[in-house]
Amino acid sequence: REPVEAWIVDDTGFLKQGKHSVGVQRQYTGSAGKITNCQIGVSLSVATRTEHLPLDFELYLPEGWTNDAARRREARIPA
């Protein structure tokens, strides 16, 4: 019931091994502080003075995935 004081957009890296999980590739993640094999998720949250509420979360799909039709098809990712 408080007014929203901030909209928060944040990215989170999920360290991964292999290359079959959707969106995994070598890319920078603050979770590791370096370029490493990972997935990146982007979240949207709002904050009031006393509360924090997540609203949405999406998996970032790097160009290495968006430009590879065979890989997208195998992972069932639509064009």
Short mmCIF file of the C-alpha atoms (twelve columns), coordinates in Angstrom:
data_MODEL
# 
_entry.id   MODEL 
# 
loop_
_atom_site.group_PDB 
_atom_site.id 
_atom_site.type_symbol 
_atom_site.label_atom_id 
_atom_site.label_alt_id 
_atom_site.label_comp_id 
_atom_site.label_asym_id 
_atom_site.label_seq_id 
_atom_site.Cartn_x 
_atom_site.Cartn_y 
_atom_site.Cartn_z 
_atom_site.pdbx_PDB_model_num 
ATOM 1  C CA . ARG A 1  0.000  0.000   0.000   1 
ATOM 2  C CA . GLU A 2  3.063  2.231   -0.144  1 
ATOM 3  C CA . PRO A 3  4.087  4.187   -3.233  1 
ATOM 4  C CA . VAL A 4  6.673  2.597   -5.516  1 
ATOM 5  C CA . GLU A 5  9.976  4.380   -4.982  1 
ATOM 6  C CA . ALA A 6  12.137 2.447   -7.459  1 
ATOM 7  C CA . TRP A 7  11.913 0.178   -10.479 1 
ATOM 8  C CA . ILE A 8  14.864 -2.223  -10.460 1 
ATOM 9  C CA . VAL A 9  16.241 -3.963  -13.565 1 
ATOM 10 C CA . ASP A 10 19.003 -6.423  -12.737 1 
ATOM 11 C CA . ASP A 11 20.894 -9.225  -14.414 1 
ATOM 12 C CA . THR A 12 22.017 -12.402 -12.703 1 
ATOM 13 C CA . GLY A 13 24.508 -14.939 -14.013 1 
ATOM 14 C CA . PHE A 14 24.049 -18.657 -13.492 1 
ATOM 15 C CA . LEU A 15 27.353 -20.496 -13.884 1 
ATOM 16 C CA . LYS A 16 27.000 -23.546 -16.115 1 
ATOM 17 C CA . GLN A 17 29.091 -26.353 -17.511 1 
ATOM 18 C CA . GLY A 18 28.466 -27.699 -20.987 1 
ATOM 19 C CA . LYS A 19 26.570 -25.928 -23.747 1 
ATOM 20 C CA . HIS A 20 23.118 -27.488 -23.922 1 
ATOM 21 C CA . SER A 21 21.156 -25.366 -21.441 1 
ATOM 22 C CA . VAL A 22 19.278 -22.605 -23.276 1 
ATOM 23 C CA . GLY A 23 21.293 -19.377 -23.525 1 
ATOM 24 C CA . VAL A 24 24.555 -20.817 -22.200 1 
ATOM 25 C CA . GLN A 25 27.728 -19.437 -23.714 1 
ATOM 26 C CA . ARG A 26 30.949 -17.773 -22.614 1 
ATOM 27 C CA . GLN A 27 29.917 -14.282 -21.511 1 
ATOM 28 C CA . TYR A 28 30.599 -11.828 -18.707 1 
ATOM 29 C CA . THR A 29 28.737 -12.336 -15.447 1 
ATOM 30 C CA . GLY A 30 29.121 -10.302 -12.300 1 
ATOM 31 C CA . SER A 31 28.410 -13.500 -10.332 1 
ATOM 32 C CA . ALA A 32 31.893 -14.711 -11.271 1 
ATOM 33 C CA . GLY A 33 33.411 -11.300 -12.025 1 
ATOM 34 C CA . LYS A 34 34.733 -12.541 -15.352 1 
ATOM 35 C CA . ILE A 35 33.848 -14.091 -18.710 1 
ATOM 36 C CA . THR A 36 32.763 -17.669 -18.125 1 
ATOM 37 C CA . ASN A 37 30.257 -20.259 -19.283 1 
ATOM 38 C CA . CYS A 38 26.869 -19.133 -17.958 1 
ATOM 39 C CA . GLN A 39 23.248 -18.222 -18.519 1 
ATOM 40 C CA . ILE A 40 22.055 -14.677 -17.853 1 
ATOM 41 C CA . GLY A 41 18.654 -13.859 -16.415 1 
ATOM 42 C CA . VAL A 42 17.173 -10.354 -16.341 1 
ATOM 43 C CA . SER A 43 14.678 -9.410  -13.648 1 
ATOM 44 C CA . LEU A 44 12.300 -6.525  -13.046 1 
ATOM 45 C CA . SER A 45 11.307 -5.612  -9.491  1 
ATOM 46 C CA . VAL A 46 9.729  -2.685  -7.687  1 
ATOM 47 C CA . ALA A 47 10.614 -1.350  -4.276  1 
ATOM 48 C CA . THR A 48 8.770  0.711   -1.726  1 
ATOM 49 C CA . ARG A 49 10.370 2.130   1.370   1 
ATOM 50 C CA . THR A 50 9.873  -1.171  3.228   1 
ATOM 51 C CA . GLU A 51 9.223  -3.860  0.592   1 
ATOM 52 C CA . HIS A 52 10.777 -5.368  -2.520  1 
ATOM 53 C CA . LEU A 53 8.601  -7.255  -5.041  1 
ATOM 54 C CA . PRO A 54 9.854  -9.177  -8.109  1 
ATOM 55 C CA . LEU A 55 7.543  -8.663  -11.098 1 
ATOM 56 C CA . ASP A 56 9.114  -10.475 -14.035 1 
ATOM 57 C CA . PHE A 57 12.108 -12.584 -15.027 1 
ATOM 58 C CA . GLU A 58 13.396 -13.489 -18.506 1 
ATOM 59 C CA . LEU A 59 16.294 -15.577 -19.698 1 
ATOM 60 C CA . TYR A 60 18.638 -13.540 -21.917 1 
ATOM 61 C CA . LEU A 61 19.226 -15.237 -25.263 1 
ATOM 62 C CA . PRO A 62 22.622 -14.230 -26.731 1 
ATOM 63 C CA . GLU A 63 23.223 -13.771 -30.471 1 
ATOM 64 C CA . GLY A 64 25.066 -17.092 -30.573 1 
ATOM 65 C CA . TRP A 65 21.675 -18.652 -29.910 1 
ATOM 66 C CA . THR A 66 19.408 -16.279 -31.830 1 
ATOM 67 C CA . ASN A 67 21.481 -16.674 -35.007 1 
ATOM 68 C CA . ASP A 68 21.629 -20.496 -34.826 1 
ATOM 69 C CA . ALA A 69 18.335 -21.893 -36.181 1 
ATOM 70 C CA . ALA A 70 19.349 -25.539 -35.631 1 
ATOM 71 C CA . ARG A 71 20.252 -24.904 -32.005 1 
ATOM 72 C CA . ARG A 72 16.988 -22.999 -31.401 1 
ATOM 73 C CA . ARG A 73 14.981 -25.771 -33.057 1 
ATOM 74 C CA . GLU A 74 16.663 -28.454 -30.899 1 
ATOM 75 C CA . ALA A 75 15.879 -26.432 -27.753 1 
ATOM 76 C CA . ARG A 76 12.331 -25.692 -29.039 1 
ATOM 77 C CA . ILE A 77 12.895 -21.929 -29.089 1 
ATOM 78 C CA . PRO A 78 10.633 -20.264 -31.674 1 
ATOM 79 C CA . ALA A 79 12.037 -17.887 -34.284 1 
# 
